[in-house]
Amino acid sequence: MRKADIAELITETAGIQKAEAMEMVEQVLDLIKAMLQQGEVVKIAGFGNFVVRNKGERKGRNPRTGEEIAITPRRVVTFRPSALFKQYVNGSEGQAVE
C-alpha cells in the first residue's frame, strides 16, 4: 500500500477531495517523522509504538573479503506492534485475516 492508496481510501470513506486527503496523509507522516527525529516515542493506541534507538559503534565483517570493519554509531527506528494489532493480524484463531 502506498500513500496515494491511503489517500484514496480516506477520500472514499470521509467524502473529501483527494488532494485534501493526500495533504492529511502527508501532514500525519511529517508529524511522526518530526517527533521521531526529536527522539520522542510515537504511540498510536491499538496500533503500536515507533521508537528511536541508539546503536553504538561495533565491529562488523565485510562478507566478500572477510575484512573487519567498524560500523559507526547511528539511530534506528523500531516498530513494536500493540497486542491488539498482533491479535488482529493473526485473527482470533491465530490465522491471517482476509
C-alpha positions as CSV (number, residue, x, y, z in Angstrom):
1,M,0.0,0.0,0.0
2,R,1.3,3.5,-0.9
3,K,0.5,6.9,0.4
4,A,-1.7,7.5,-2.6
5,D,-3.7,4.4,-1.8
6,I,-4.3,5.6,1.8
7,A,-5.4,9.0,0.5
8,E,-7.8,7.3,-1.9
9,L,-9.4,5.2,0.9
10,I,-9.7,8.4,3.0
11,T,-11.4,10.1,0.0
12,E,-13.9,7.3,-0.3
13,T,-14.7,6.9,3.4
14,A,-14.6,10.6,4.5
15,G,-16.0,12.1,1.4
16,I,-13.3,14.7,1.0
17,Q,-11.3,15.7,-2.0
18,K,-8.3,13.5,-2.9
19,A,-5.9,16.5,-2.7
20,E,-7.1,17.2,0.9
21,A,-6.8,13.5,1.8
22,M,-3.2,13.4,0.4
23,E,-2.3,16.6,2.3
24,M,-3.7,15.0,5.5
25,V,-1.6,11.8,5.0
26,E,1.5,13.9,4.3
27,Q,0.9,16.0,7.5
28,V,0.5,13.0,9.7
29,L,3.6,11.3,8.3
30,D,5.6,14.6,8.6
31,L,4.5,14.9,12.2
32,I,5.5,11.3,13.0
33,K,8.9,11.9,11.4
34,A,9.5,15.1,13.2
35,M,8.7,13.5,16.6
36,L,11.0,10.6,15.9
37,Q,13.8,12.9,14.8
38,Q,13.5,14.7,18.2
39,G,13.8,11.3,19.9
40,E,10.1,11.1,21.0
41,V,8.2,7.8,21.2
42,V,5.2,7.8,18.9
43,K,2.4,5.7,20.4
44,I,-0.7,5.0,18.4
45,A,-3.3,3.2,20.6
46,G,-4.4,-0.1,19.2
47,F,-1.6,0.0,16.5
48,G,1.8,0.2,18.1
49,N,4.9,2.3,19.1
50,F,7.6,3.8,16.9
51,V,10.8,4.1,19.0
52,V,14.2,5.6,18.1
53,R,17.1,3.6,19.5
54,N,20.7,4.5,19.6
55,K,23.1,1.8,18.3
56,G,26.7,2.1,19.4
57,E,29.8,1.5,17.3
58,R,30.6,-2.1,16.7
59,K,32.8,-4.3,14.7
60,G,31.5,-5.9,11.6
61,R,32.9,-8.0,8.8
62,N,32.9,-7.5,5.0
63,P,31.3,-10.7,3.8
64,R,33.2,-10.6,0.5
65,T,36.7,-10.1,1.8
66,G,36.3,-11.1,5.4
67,E,38.0,-7.9,6.4
68,E,36.9,-6.5,9.8
69,I,35.4,-3.0,9.7
70,A,34.0,-0.5,12.2
71,I,30.3,0.1,11.9
72,T,29.6,3.7,13.0
73,P,27.1,4.6,15.7
74,R,23.6,5.5,14.5
75,R,20.0,5.9,15.4
76,V,17.4,3.4,14.1
77,V,13.6,3.4,14.2
78,T,11.9,0.3,15.5
79,F,8.2,-0.5,15.5
80,R,6.6,-2.6,18.2
81,P,3.0,-3.6,17.3
82,S,0.4,-3.5,20.1
83,A,-1.1,-6.7,21.4
84,L,-4.4,-5.7,19.8
85,F,-2.8,-5.2,16.5
86,K,-1.0,-8.5,16.7
87,Q,-4.3,-10.2,17.5
88,Y,-6.0,-8.5,14.6
89,V,-3.3,-9.5,12.1
90,N,-3.2,-13.1,13.4
91,G,-7.0,-13.5,13.6
92,S,-8.8,-14.9,16.6
93,E,-7.6,-18.5,15.8
94,G,-4.0,-17.4,15.0
95,Q,-4.7,-17.4,11.3
96,A,-4.3,-14.5,8.9
97,V,-7.4,-12.2,8.5
98,E,-8.5,-11.9,4.9
